[in-house]
Amino acid sequence: MTPRKFRLSSGRFYDLVEQAVARIPMEIRRHMDNIVITVEPRPSVEMLEEVGVPPGETLLGLYLGVPLTERSVMDPPLYPDTIYLFQEPLEELCATREELIREIEITVAHEVAHALGLSDERLEELGYG
């Protein structure tokens, strides 16, 4: 495990999450009304196993929900989907506040893309490739 270059309180980290989300293009952000962003220190062992992350590696974020491409108008209303952001791995990856905001932005955009069924090509066009 790499020592974090800096550590933020959970409140300060949430402030950066808000700044990062505000930078995401409206094309993606407008679909976040029914998505809750939750910050956890690290992913649980169960989360890592569920998505097949090998031992020694970690996640920066995780989308849990039903992607729009798998929903039907006949389905009952769903609980909000959740994007988990993992504070410690994100902090370990970044050396500056600006890098951290950008990495949070990229992570949230990728997780929202899972919810929308956006292609990697479209994400690349939006600057998240």
Steps between C-alpha positions, in 0.01 A plus 500: 500500500633839398486762774258778417673822406231693684192413700175689502218489748188340361336846486785648295496197272125544440571864409741377230241246382251784450759701306587198286137417421436861397775463235337197336332591168123550521453211253607266781406703808134538403458125553618512861166598656431145616859420597637539851873554547633335814857532625662209683859482622574184296303236312393202707642155432153400377495787249845408370398134463167589336667694220799267470778732615816291555669501843734797544296723267216729594214706362461875480125481448215258448151532348227290658162510336305402193639661181247689289560254218364219723191683630148469372217750523301210644735471800394659827691814607845413630696628793770744398810342353822552693848603398755416764817709507791364701682786667827336607585344160415828327723693741781245457489550125518879504771743604303825480153628572443568127608144408258365759209709366577380145525135610169525686345658188632219279387232744147640537467547122605138440258369761212708359593365156439149637151612604430652157659235284732758337776356286868542578526688170241758610673539836825560312331768288390668823857498633480197728696247295 
